[in-house]
Amino acid sequence: MRMHLSYLSAVLGLGGTVIAQGSYGGAQTSCSSSQVWVYQGCYSTANAGRHANFNWQLSSDPNSEKYYPGFTGAGSLTVELCQTACRGHGFKWSALFYGTECYCSEIFPNPNPPANTNSGIGTEPGPVPPPKSADSNCNAQCQGNPAETCGGGDYAQVYFDSSFTNSTSVQGYQSFKYLGCYSNVSPGPTFAQISTTSSISCANYCGQLGYSIMSRSGVDSNTGATSCGCGTEIQRGLQISESFCNSNCDGTVGAGGYNSCGGNNAFSVFENTYLEGCYVPRKPGVDASHTYVAPDNAGVFIGGGTGGASPSSSPSSSISSSSASFPSALGISSTTSFAGSVGFATTIFVTQATTYTTSGK
């Protein structure tokens, strides 16, 4: 009975909201000793904006979707804690500033952003990347470990997670699979937002920025535009019945799935596993105690895509599994295996092959 009550609570928005799974931490045992963070250099940010496109700052507030266990404020900051937190939330870049601040990003340094169009991946003029500087300019002691440096005044100390691929062949919409329907709660499942009428253009936009998670919700009756969200994990929300994601991207009501643009207080969420590193934040399930379980229509690629060429640096998909009962409204078997702590759910839960024609949605 507890399971069904928590499920009903998630559907009606009555509570039980799960913040970003990375906020709970957890052992990153899926990463091998060779999948390390690589120092990229010290960069001047004086003429590139205060944080040079690093817009996700680690928080010490346990109720924040940007929290990570062990970070209690500037006094606890170390290089390793910043890297662990960024990896824990699914990011590939980490940057330290002033000896007191940790930022994470999917892109660096300040690249040209992709154009917000329906025609596919493109570029438009963007800011000039910040210049690389002498390592000696990143000389601010880390407050949590004075033996380390954590950037400097107007200087970013930057690291890259080597478990991520640099391949551009897997950034397009062809590599995004339908994940499931999630409750619409603030601040939403993803944090980078644009408006678009096409799931293809949305996926292209997110993919070129390196984001592995894409969300869609709502159809504007005046403009036909729907929201497009990008992220590295599901920030907030719980998995809900597929019947709630019943708004097709062309504004009609349909069966949901890969052609869905969410619904009333619901987000349709898609995932590109090729853009994930060795550690993938756990995906929320129907309540705080359960992880994601794939519905029957999960795993279908947008627009009839095939996933592209698998990059040589694909992360490991080693997963522990267990069994649980789920509400019948999800369309999931009463005894379905689900991902334990790693979260490559869509790679093991494709339950059916679907053939369809693309209409640019």
N, C-alpha and C positions, 0 to 999 in steps of 0.2 A: 504494500500500500504506500509506503514512503516513496518508492520509486515513481509511482504514478502521480502522487501529489507534487513532487518536485518537477516532474515533466509538465504538469498543468500550470504550475507557477511560472515556468520558463515561457510557455506559450502565451500566457496572459500578461506577462511582464510584471508579475507580482513580487519578484525577488529572486534570489538565488543566482544573481549575475556573477559570472566567472570572469575575472580580469585575465589579462594576457598570461598564458601558461608559463612564459619565461619569467614572470614575476615570482613564481614559486620556486625557481631554481631547479636543482636536481643534478645528479651525477651525469656528466657528459661522457659516459662510457662508450658511446658509439664512435668517438674520435680516437684514432690511434696516435701513438707517440710521434709519428712522422707528420701528422696533420697539425702543424704548428702555426703560430702567428709570426709573420715575417715583417721586420722593421722596414718601413718605406722611406723614412727620412723626416726631417724637420722642415715645415713649410711656413712661410710668412703669410699671415692672413690680414695684414694691415690694409691692403687694398682689395680684398676679396670678401668683405663682410666679416663680421666678428668671428664666425665659426666656419666660414668657407664651405657652406653647403652641408655641414654636419648639423642636422636639425632635430636629432633625437637625443635628449640629454638624460642620463641616468638619474633616477630620483631615489631619495632615501625614504619616501613615504610608502609604507607597506600597502596602502590602498590605491596606489597609482599603478597604471598599466606599464609604467616605465621603471618600476622598482626591481631590484634584484637582491636576494638575501645576502647579508654581509656588508652591504653598503649602508652605513648609518649617517653619512655626511662626508664633507671634505676631509675630515680627520682620518677616515678609513680608506682613502683612495690609494690604490697601488696600480701598477701597470697590469698585473695579472688579474686583479679584480675587474678592471675595466674590460679587458679582453674576454674574460669568462662571462660577464654580464652581456656584452654585445653578442657573443656566440649563443648565449642562452636565449636571447630574443630573436635569433635568426639572422643577425647582421654579419656582413663580410668585412667591414672596415671599422676600426676603432681609432679614436683620436683623443689625446689628453691635452688640456689647456691649463695654464696658470698654476699647476701643481694641485689643483682642487677640483677640476671638472673632467668628466668622462662623457664623450659623445660617440654615437654609433651611426653608421650610414650604410646604404647599399651602393653608393656611388662616391667617387673622389678622384681627382679634385675638380669641383665645379664644372661638370661636363656640359656640353650643349644639350638642353632638354629635347626630347622628341616632340614633334609637332602634335597638337591636339586636333587630329583630323580623322576621317573615316577611311582614308586611303591606305593606311598601313604605317609601317615604321618610317619615320622621317626625322629630320633635324631642323631646328631653327636657331638663329643666332643666340648665343648664351655668353655668360661672363667669361673672362679670361682666367684660366686656372691659376691659382696662387703659385708664386715662384718657390722653388726649393731653396732652402737656406742652409747655412752651416749647422752641423749638429750641435755645436756649442751654444747656439741660441735657444735650444730647448734645455734650459738649465734650471728650471724650477723644481725643487725637491718635491717628491710625492709626500703628501701629508701623512699617508699611512705607512710609508717606508722611506725615510730620508736618504737611504742608500740608492734610491732610484730617482730618475727625473721623469716629470709628467708635463712636458711641454714648457711653455714660457709665455711671457706677455706678448700677445699678438703672434704667437708661434704655436703650431700644432705638431705634436709628436704622433706620427701616423703608423698604424700597423694593418696588415692584410691577412685574413684567414686563408691559408693556402689550401684548405679543403674545398673551396669554391672553384668552379670552372670559370675560365675567362672566355669560353666559346660564345660567339654571337649567334650560332646556328640554332640555338634552343631558346632564343628570347621571344620568338613570335607566337602568335595565337595558337599555332598548330600544336604547341606543347602544353597548353593549359587544359586540364581536365576538370569536369564538374565534381565538386566536393560534397556539397549539401546545402541545406537551408538552415539559416541561423537567425535568432531573434535580433530585432533592431533595437539596440540600446545605445545610449551615449557613452563613449564617443564613436561607437560603431566598430565593426570588425577590422577595419583598416584605417590608415591615417593620412594617406595622400589622396586627394580627391580632385576629379575633373568631371565635366559633363560631356556625355557622348551619346549617340544614338545606336551605336554598334558594339556588341561584345567583342568583335574582332579588333576594332580600334582600341577598345579598353585594354584588352589583353596585350596588344602590341605596345601600348603606352607603358603599362606596368612592366612588361618583360624587358623593354629597352632600358628601363631604370633599374633592372635587376631584381624587382620584387617577385616573389614566388606566389603570393596570395593576391587574388583579385576578387572584388565584391561588386554586386550590382543590385540596385533597389530603386523602385519607383519609376513611373512614366509620367512626364509632364504633358498634360493634355493640350497645352498651348504650343509647346516647342517640339514635343516628341522626344526630348532629351531625358536620359536616365542618368543616375549617379554612377560614377566609376570610381572605385576605391582600390588602392594598392597598399600592400604591406608585407611584412615578413612573418606575421603570425596573426591569429585572430585575437584582437585586443580585448574585446568584451562580447558577451553574448553566449547563448547556449544553443545546442542543436535542437531543432524543432521539426515537427511533421512536414514532410515534403508538400503537403496540401496547402501550406501557407505561402509557399513560393509559387503562386499560380498566375503571375502576370508575365506574359511573354514580352519579349523586347519590342515587338511591333505594337504593343498596347492591347492585344487581345488576351483573353483568359485561356490558359492551356494547362497541360499536365505538369509543367515545371521541368526541372532537369537542366540540360545543357543550354536550352533556349530561353531559360527563365531570367527575368530581371526582378526577382524578388516578389514582394507582395505587400499587403498591409502589415506594417511593422515587421517585415522580414527581409533578409538579405540572401541572395543566391551567391554562393562562394565557390571559387575555382582555384586550382592549385597547379603550379608548374614545378614538379619535383626536380627537374634538371637544374633549377636555379637555387637549390638548397645545398647547404654545406653538410659537414659530417654530423652535425647535431641539428635536429629539427624540433622546435618547441611542440610540446604535446598539444593536440587539438581538443578543445572542449567537447564534452558529450552532452547528454540531456540534463545532467546536474553536475555539481562540483566534484562528485566522487567517481565520475565515469569519463572516459576518453571517447573520442569520436568513433562512431560505427558507420560504415558506408551504407547509404540507402541503395535500393536496387538500381537506380538510374545513375549512380556515381561512376566515374572513370571514363566517361565519354568525352573525347576531345572536341573543343570548339571548332565548328566549321568543317568537320570531317578530317581534322588533323591527325597525324600519326605519331606526334611526339618529337619529330626531328631526329637527328643523329645523336646518339647518346655520347656525351663528352667523355674523354678518357679519364677525367677526374671525378666521375660520378661518385657521390657519397655511398657508403655502405647502406644496405637496406636490412641489416640484421635487427630483428624485432622479437621481443618477448610477447607472448599472447596469453590471454585468459578468456573466460567465458562469462556472459552475463545475460540477464533477461531485459528486454526493452519493450516499450509500449508498441502495440500493434500498429498504431497510426504512423510509425516511422517506416513501415514496410520492411522490417528487418526480422529475420528469424528469431524465435525465442531463445535460441542458444547459438549465438553468433560470436566467433572469435573476433577480438578487437585488439588494436595496438596497445601495448603496455606503456613504455616510457619514451619511445623514440618518435613515433608519429608518422611513419611512411605509410599511412593508412591506405591511400588510394592505390599504392602499388600492390597491395595484397587483397583488396576487396572489390576488384572489378568482377561483378557477378554475372554480367551479360554483355554480349557484343551487340551493338546497335548500328544499323546502316541507315543513313539519312542523307538528304541533299542539303547543301548550304544555301542560305538566302541572304547572307551578309549580316545576320543577326548575331 
